[in-house]
Amino acid sequence: MFRLLATALLFAMLFLAACSRQRDVAAASATAPRKIPVSTAQAAVRNVPAAYQENGSFVAEESSDIAPPVAGRVIATPVNVGDFVKQGQVVCELDHRDAQLKLEQARAQLEQAQSAVRQAQSRLGLNGEAKFDPNLVPEVVAARANYESALASAKLAAADAKRYENLVNSGDVSRSAYDKARTQQETADAQGNAARQQYEAQLNSARQNYGGVQVSQASLEAFQSQLAQAEKALADTTVQAPFDGFVTARPVAAGEYVATTNKVATIVRIGTLKLQLQTPEQRAASARIGMTVVARVPAYPDRDFTGKITAINPSVDPNSRVFIVEARFDNPKAELRPGMFATARVLLPGGDDAVFIPRSAVLRDKTTDSFQVFAISNGNAHLRVVVTGDVDGNSIRITSGLAGNETVATSNLSELFDGAPVEPRL
């Protein structure tokens, strides 16, 4: 009986010892740290251009609030907001009936004036091309011929009278014959004076008639001007796009009455956009015409748009202490829009060494609103708080927190903590 009790006690002790060893092994297994498998990448140091960063907004290269040249009632608005229009395309039409009637009236008046000019020219023998010469007017030509004939007769009569005077002095002719010759001379002189006066009268009449032609011509030019004005008034009832662009506003509709101060449409040209950067005055010595500007907008967070500085405002705002730097960006696909906010980097001459790591290696801590990276060394993960910079494809620049020779974890970041044991994997 005693032996049976001793044997049972021995087995119980052995069982308890075995259980104790199993508990120790289990405890040891429970307290041993688990290695977290992670993928890794090597930080890289690259030379990047020196730059400074500014914010700004895009504005259209050209923006036009179109107002009608004349007042009138709208009869058609053939464009809508968002439409692309070409230069000269109709964006608004006004009632043109009154303008059409005035144009027809002006044309009729012009035809009358042209007829009056032709009649006045025909009276002077002009064909509208030759230069006016009063001596070529038929009436003047006839009067001049008559005057010249009278002069010739007067000269002949004067010569006869002189000859008779010599003969009467020598006694070869009678006194009565001499008196008759003197009478004929005086008659010829009187006829010559009359012919001269008739010639001068015809000259004056021709000049006066030519003055009438000039008056008719001036009247014709006045009616031509009125016709041009009527044509313009008719054309002004059709409002056209001043350049190629997009319609951003069309505040009127058919049936409304608009004045010359009312806007009927707004058109913007966005094939090229201007980025206006609010630049602190400390940058005044750095900004130069022709510098490259790389911009990003929230609509395309991973895409760079490249432009050039084309203008620098020489004046600094005394309140904000900033000046405007303007850069132009080609925008052939209209991806950028006027009013978009942009973060831009102005590239400076020279370059800096910068640390880049994969974007997947950066973890954002929402609690502290900071960015974290786990550097791997000696089988453990070490937490680094970093400051991030520009993104280059799948890589991101680290401006503070890494030296550039680290190996960083790129997977399972949410499971890592400072000092966590890791099992690096490729």
C-alpha positions as CSV (number, residue, x, y, z in Angstrom):
1,M,0.0,0.0,0.0
2,F,2.8,2.3,0.9
3,R,4.5,1.6,-2.4
4,L,1.4,2.4,-4.4
5,L,1.1,5.7,-2.7
6,A,4.8,6.5,-3.3
7,T,4.5,5.6,-7.0
8,A,1.4,7.8,-7.4
9,L,3.1,10.7,-5.7
10,L,6.2,10.3,-8.0
11,F,4.0,10.4,-11.2
12,A,2.2,13.4,-9.9
13,M,5.4,15.3,-9.3
14,L,6.7,14.4,-12.8
15,F,3.4,15.6,-14.4
16,L,3.6,18.8,-12.5
17,A,7.2,19.4,-13.6
18,A,6.3,18.7,-17.2
19,C,3.4,21.1,-17.1
20,S,5.7,23.8,-15.5
21,R,8.2,23.4,-18.3
22,Q,5.5,23.7,-21.0
23,R,4.2,26.9,-19.3
24,D,7.8,28.3,-19.2
25,V,8.2,27.5,-22.9
26,A,4.8,29.0,-23.8
27,A,5.7,32.1,-21.7
28,A,9.0,32.4,-23.4
29,S,7.3,32.1,-26.8
30,A,4.8,34.7,-25.8
31,T,7.3,37.3,-24.8
32,A,9.7,36.9,-27.7
33,P,9.3,39.9,-30.2
34,R,7.8,39.1,-33.6
35,K,9.7,40.4,-36.6
36,I,7.6,42.4,-39.0
37,P,8.3,41.7,-42.7
38,V,9.0,45.0,-44.6
39,S,10.1,45.9,-48.1
40,T,13.0,48.4,-48.1
41,A,14.6,51.0,-50.4
42,Q,17.7,53.0,-50.3
43,A,17.5,56.8,-50.0
44,A,19.2,58.6,-52.9
45,V,21.0,61.9,-53.1
46,R,20.4,63.9,-56.3
47,N,21.5,67.3,-57.6
48,V,18.4,69.4,-58.1
49,P,18.1,73.0,-59.4
50,A,18.0,75.7,-56.7
51,A,14.5,77.3,-56.5
52,Y,12.2,79.2,-54.3
53,Q,8.5,78.6,-53.9
54,E,5.6,81.1,-54.2
55,N,1.9,80.9,-54.6
56,G,-0.3,82.6,-57.2
57,S,-3.3,82.4,-59.5
58,F,-3.7,81.9,-63.2
59,V,-5.3,84.6,-65.3
60,A,-6.4,84.6,-68.9
61,E,-4.0,86.1,-71.5
62,E,-6.9,88.2,-72.8
63,S,-10.4,88.7,-71.3
64,S,-13.0,90.9,-72.9
65,D,-16.4,92.0,-71.6
66,I,-18.2,92.6,-74.9
67,A,-20.6,95.5,-75.2
68,P,-22.7,96.3,-78.3
69,P,-21.6,99.3,-80.3
70,V,-25.2,100.4,-80.6
71,A,-28.3,100.1,-78.4
72,G,-31.1,97.8,-79.5
73,R,-33.3,94.8,-78.8
74,V,-31.6,91.4,-78.8
75,I,-33.1,89.0,-81.4
76,A,-30.6,86.1,-81.1
77,T,-27.8,84.9,-78.8
78,P,-26.2,82.0,-80.8
79,V,-23.5,81.1,-78.2
80,N,-23.6,79.6,-74.7
81,V,-21.3,79.6,-71.8
82,G,-18.4,77.2,-72.4
83,D,-18.5,77.5,-76.2
84,F,-15.3,78.0,-78.1
85,V,-15.7,80.8,-80.6
86,K,-13.4,82.0,-83.4
87,Q,-12.6,85.7,-84.1
88,G,-15.5,87.3,-86.0
89,Q,-18.0,84.7,-84.9
90,V,-21.4,86.2,-84.0
91,V,-22.2,86.2,-80.3
92,C,-25.2,88.4,-80.2
93,E,-27.6,89.9,-82.8
94,L,-29.7,93.1,-82.4
95,D,-32.8,94.1,-84.3
96,H,-31.4,95.7,-87.5
97,R,-34.6,96.8,-89.3
98,D,-34.1,100.6,-88.7
99,A,-30.5,100.4,-89.6
100,Q,-31.4,98.6,-92.9
101,L,-33.9,101.3,-93.8
102,K,-31.4,104.1,-93.1
103,L,-28.8,102.2,-95.2
104,E,-31.2,102.1,-98.2
105,Q,-32.0,105.8,-97.8
106,A,-28.3,106.6,-97.7
107,R,-27.7,104.6,-100.9
108,A,-30.5,106.5,-102.7
109,Q,-29.1,109.9,-101.6
110,L,-25.7,108.9,-102.8
111,E,-27.0,108.0,-106.3
112,Q,-28.7,111.4,-106.5
113,A,-25.5,113.1,-105.6
114,Q,-23.5,111.1,-108.1
115,S,-26.0,112.1,-110.8
116,A,-25.7,115.8,-109.9
117,V,-21.9,115.6,-110.1
118,R,-22.0,114.0,-113.5
119,Q,-24.4,116.7,-114.8
120,A,-22.2,119.5,-113.5
121,Q,-19.1,117.9,-115.1
122,S,-20.8,117.4,-118.4
123,R,-21.7,121.1,-118.6
124,L,-17.9,121.8,-118.4
125,G,-16.9,119.0,-120.7
126,L,-15.2,117.1,-117.9
127,N,-15.1,113.3,-117.8
128,G,-14.3,113.1,-114.1
129,E,-10.6,112.4,-114.7
130,A,-9.0,115.4,-116.6
131,K,-7.9,118.4,-114.5
132,F,-10.1,121.4,-114.9
133,D,-8.9,124.1,-117.3
134,P,-11.4,126.9,-117.9
135,N,-9.8,127.7,-121.3
136,L,-11.0,124.3,-122.5
137,V,-14.7,124.9,-121.9
138,P,-16.4,125.2,-125.3
139,E,-18.1,128.5,-124.5
140,V,-14.8,129.9,-123.4
141,V,-13.0,128.6,-126.5
142,A,-15.5,130.3,-128.8
143,A,-15.4,133.6,-126.8
144,R,-11.6,133.5,-126.9
145,A,-11.6,132.9,-130.7
146,N,-13.9,135.8,-131.2
147,Y,-11.7,138.0,-128.9
148,E,-8.6,137.1,-130.8
149,S,-10.4,137.8,-134.1
150,A,-11.5,141.2,-132.8
151,L,-7.9,142.0,-131.7
152,A,-6.6,141.2,-135.1
153,S,-9.2,143.5,-136.7
154,A,-8.3,146.3,-134.3
155,K,-4.6,145.9,-135.1
156,L,-5.4,146.0,-138.9
157,A,-7.6,149.1,-138.4
158,A,-4.9,150.8,-136.3
159,A,-2.3,150.1,-139.1
160,D,-4.6,151.5,-141.8
161,A,-5.3,154.6,-139.7
162,K,-1.6,155.2,-139.2
163,R,-0.9,154.8,-142.9
164,Y,-3.7,157.2,-143.8
165,E,-2.3,159.7,-141.3
166,N,1.0,159.7,-143.1
167,L,-0.7,160.0,-146.4
168,V,-2.9,162.9,-145.4
169,N,0.2,164.7,-144.0
170,S,1.9,164.3,-147.4
171,G,-1.2,165.3,-149.3
172,D,-1.7,162.0,-151.0
173,V,-5.2,161.3,-149.6
174,S,-8.0,163.5,-148.5
175,R,-8.9,164.4,-145.0
176,S,-12.2,162.5,-145.2
177,A,-10.4,159.3,-146.1
178,Y,-8.2,159.7,-143.1
179,D,-11.2,160.3,-140.8
180,K,-13.0,157.3,-142.2
181,A,-9.9,155.1,-141.4
182,R,-9.8,156.6,-137.8
183,T,-13.5,155.8,-137.4
184,Q,-12.9,152.2,-138.5
185,Q,-10.0,151.9,-136.0
186,E,-12.2,153.1,-133.1
187,T,-15.0,150.7,-134.1
188,A,-12.5,147.8,-134.2
189,D,-11.1,148.8,-130.8
190,A,-14.6,148.9,-129.4
191,Q,-15.4,145.5,-130.8
192,G,-12.2,144.2,-129.4
193,N,-13.0,145.5,-125.9
194,A,-16.5,143.9,-126.2
195,A,-15.0,140.6,-127.3
196,R,-12.5,140.7,-124.4
197,Q,-15.3,141.4,-121.9
198,Q,-17.3,138.5,-123.4
199,Y,-14.2,136.2,-123.1
200,E,-13.7,137.2,-119.4
201,A,-17.3,136.7,-118.7
202,Q,-17.2,133.2,-120.1
203,L,-14.0,132.5,-118.1
204,N,-15.8,133.6,-114.9
205,S,-18.9,131.6,-115.8
206,A,-16.7,128.5,-116.3
207,R,-15.0,129.0,-113.0
208,Q,-18.3,129.5,-111.3
209,N,-19.7,126.4,-112.9
210,Y,-16.6,124.5,-111.7
211,G,-17.3,125.8,-108.3
212,G,-20.7,124.2,-108.6
213,V,-19.0,120.9,-109.6
214,Q,-16.8,121.2,-106.4
215,V,-20.0,121.8,-104.3
216,S,-21.6,118.8,-105.9
217,Q,-18.5,116.7,-105.3
218,A,-18.4,117.8,-101.6
219,S,-22.1,116.9,-101.3
220,L,-21.3,113.5,-102.9
221,E,-18.5,112.9,-100.4
222,A,-20.9,113.8,-97.6
223,F,-23.4,111.3,-98.8
224,Q,-20.6,108.7,-99.2
225,S,-19.7,109.3,-95.5
226,Q,-23.4,109.0,-94.6
227,L,-23.6,105.7,-96.5
228,A,-20.5,104.4,-94.7
229,Q,-22.0,105.4,-91.3
230,A,-25.2,103.6,-92.3
231,E,-23.3,100.5,-93.3
232,K,-21.4,100.6,-90.0
233,A,-24.7,101.1,-88.0
234,L,-26.1,98.0,-89.7
235,A,-22.9,96.0,-89.1
236,D,-22.9,97.1,-85.4
237,T,-26.2,95.3,-84.8
238,T,-24.2,92.1,-85.2
239,V,-21.8,91.7,-82.2
240,Q,-18.8,89.5,-83.0
241,A,-16.0,87.9,-81.0
242,P,-12.9,90.0,-81.0
243,F,-10.6,87.0,-80.8
244,D,-10.5,83.2,-80.5
245,G,-11.6,82.1,-77.0
246,F,-14.1,80.6,-74.7
247,V,-17.4,82.1,-73.6
248,T,-17.4,82.5,-69.8
249,A,-20.6,84.6,-69.5
250,R,-23.6,85.5,-71.6
251,P,-25.9,87.5,-69.4
252,V,-28.5,88.6,-72.0
253,A,-31.3,86.7,-73.8
254,A,-33.5,87.3,-76.9
255,G,-36.1,90.1,-76.3
256,E,-34.0,92.2,-73.9
257,Y,-33.1,95.8,-74.7
258,V,-29.4,96.5,-74.2
259,A,-27.5,99.8,-74.2
260,T,-23.9,100.4,-75.2
261,T,-22.9,100.0,-71.5
262,N,-24.5,96.5,-71.1
263,K,-22.3,93.4,-71.4
264,V,-23.6,90.8,-73.8
265,A,-20.8,88.2,-73.4
266,T,-17.4,87.6,-71.9
267,I,-14.7,85.9,-73.9
268,V,-11.3,84.7,-72.5
269,R,-8.3,83.6,-74.5
270,I,-6.6,80.7,-72.6
271,G,-4.3,79.2,-75.2
272,T,-1.6,80.9,-73.1
273,L,-2.2,81.7,-69.4
274,K,-0.4,84.1,-67.1
275,L,0.5,83.0,-63.6
276,Q,0.7,86.0,-61.3
277,L,3.0,85.1,-58.3
278,Q,2.8,87.2,-55.1
279,T,6.5,87.5,-54.4
280,P,8.0,89.0,-51.2
281,E,10.3,92.0,-51.7
282,Q,13.2,89.9,-50.4
283,R,13.1,88.0,-53.8
284,A,13.5,91.2,-55.8
285,A,17.1,90.5,-56.5
286,S,16.5,86.9,-57.5
287,A,13.7,87.1,-60.0
288,R,14.8,87.6,-63.6
289,I,13.0,87.6,-67.0
290,G,13.3,84.2,-68.7
291,M,13.6,82.1,-65.6
292,T,11.8,78.8,-65.6
293,V,8.7,78.4,-63.4
294,V,7.3,74.9,-62.5
295,A,3.7,75.1,-61.2
296,R,1.2,72.6,-59.8
297,V,-2.5,73.0,-59.4
298,P,-4.9,71.0,-57.1
299,A,-6.7,69.6,-60.2
300,Y,-3.4,67.9,-61.3
301,P,-1.6,67.3,-58.0
302,D,1.1,65.0,-59.6
303,R,1.7,67.0,-62.7
304,D,4.2,69.8,-63.4
305,F,3.4,72.7,-65.7
306,T,6.4,74.6,-67.0
307,G,6.5,78.3,-68.0
308,K,8.8,81.3,-68.2
309,I,8.9,84.6,-66.4
310,T,7.9,87.3,-68.9
311,A,7.2,90.3,-66.7
312,I,8.2,91.7,-63.3
313,N,6.3,94.5,-61.7
314,P,8.8,97.1,-60.7
315,S,6.6,98.4,-57.9
316,V,6.3,96.8,-54.5
317,D,2.9,97.0,-52.7
318,P,3.6,99.2,-49.6
319,N,0.9,97.3,-47.6
320,S,1.7,93.7,-48.3
321,R,5.4,94.2,-49.2
322,V,5.1,92.0,-52.3
323,F,5.4,92.5,-56.0
324,I,3.9,90.6,-58.9
325,V,6.0,88.2,-61.0
326,E,4.2,87.1,-64.1
327,A,5.0,83.9,-65.9
328,R,3.4,82.6,-69.1
329,F,2.3,79.0,-69.6
330,D,1.3,77.4,-72.9
331,N,-2.1,75.8,-72.5
332,P,-2.9,74.1,-75.8
333,K,-5.4,71.6,-74.3
334,A,-7.1,74.1,-72.0
335,E,-6.2,72.0,-69.0
336,L,-5.4,75.1,-66.9
337,R,-8.2,77.5,-66.2
338,P,-8.2,81.2,-65.3
339,G,-8.6,81.6,-61.5
340,M,-6.8,78.3,-60.6
341,F,-4.6,78.5,-57.6
342,A,-1.1,77.3,-58.2
343,T,2.0,76.5,-56.1
344,A,5.1,77.3,-58.2
345,R,8.8,76.9,-58.0
346,V,11.0,79.5,-59.6
347,L,14.2,77.8,-60.7
348,L,17.4,79.7,-59.9
349,P,20.9,79.3,-61.4
350,G,23.0,76.5,-59.9
351,G,21.8,73.5,-57.9
352,D,21.6,71.7,-54.5
353,D,22.0,68.1,-53.3
354,A,18.7,66.7,-52.2
355,V,17.5,63.4,-50.6
356,F,14.8,61.4,-52.4
357,I,13.0,58.3,-51.2
358,P,10.0,56.4,-52.6
359,R,6.7,58.0,-51.8
360,S,5.5,54.7,-50.3
361,A,8.1,55.2,-47.5
362,V,6.4,58.2,-46.1
363,L,3.6,57.9,-43.5
364,R,1.5,60.8,-42.5
365,D,0.6,61.0,-38.8
366,K,-2.8,62.6,-38.7
367,T,-2.6,63.3,-34.9
368,T,0.4,65.6,-35.2
369,D,-0.1,66.4,-38.9
370,S,3.5,65.4,-39.6
371,F,5.3,63.0,-41.9
372,Q,7.2,60.0,-40.7
373,V,9.8,57.6,-42.1
374,F,11.2,54.3,-40.6
375,A,14.9,53.9,-41.2
376,I,16.1,50.3,-41.0
377,S,19.3,49.4,-39.3
378,N,20.5,46.4,-37.2
379,G,17.2,44.6,-37.8
380,N,15.1,47.3,-36.2
381,A,13.0,50.2,-37.4
382,H,13.8,53.7,-36.2
383,L,11.2,56.4,-36.4
384,R,12.2,59.6,-38.2
385,V,10.1,62.7,-38.4
386,V,10.8,64.3,-41.8
387,V,9.8,67.4,-43.8
388,T,8.8,66.6,-47.4
389,G,9.3,68.7,-50.5
390,D,8.7,68.3,-54.2
391,V,7.4,65.1,-55.7
392,D,9.3,63.6,-58.7
393,G,7.2,60.8,-60.1
394,N,7.2,58.0,-57.5
395,S,9.9,59.7,-55.4
396,I,9.6,62.5,-52.9
397,R,12.2,65.0,-51.7
398,I,13.0,65.0,-48.0
399,T,14.2,68.4,-47.0
400,S,14.8,67.5,-43.3
401,G,15.1,64.3,-41.2
402,L,17.3,62.1,-43.4
403,A,21.0,62.3,-44.4
404,G,20.7,60.3,-47.6
405,N,22.5,57.1,-46.6
406,E,19.6,55.4,-44.9
407,T,17.6,52.3,-45.9
408,V,13.9,53.0,-45.4
409,A,10.9,50.7,-45.1
410,T,8.3,50.9,-47.9
411,S,5.6,48.5,-46.7
412,N,3.6,47.6,-43.5
413,L,4.3,51.1,-42.2
414,S,1.2,51.1,-40.1
415,E,2.5,48.1,-38.1
416,L,5.9,49.7,-37.3
417,F,7.0,51.6,-34.3
418,D,10.2,53.0,-33.1
419,G,12.6,50.1,-32.3
420,A,10.3,47.5,-33.9
421,P,12.2,44.3,-35.1
422,V,11.8,43.9,-38.8
423,E,12.6,41.3,-41.4
424,P,13.7,43.2,-44.5
425,R,12.7,41.8,-47.9
426,L,13.5,42.8,-51.3
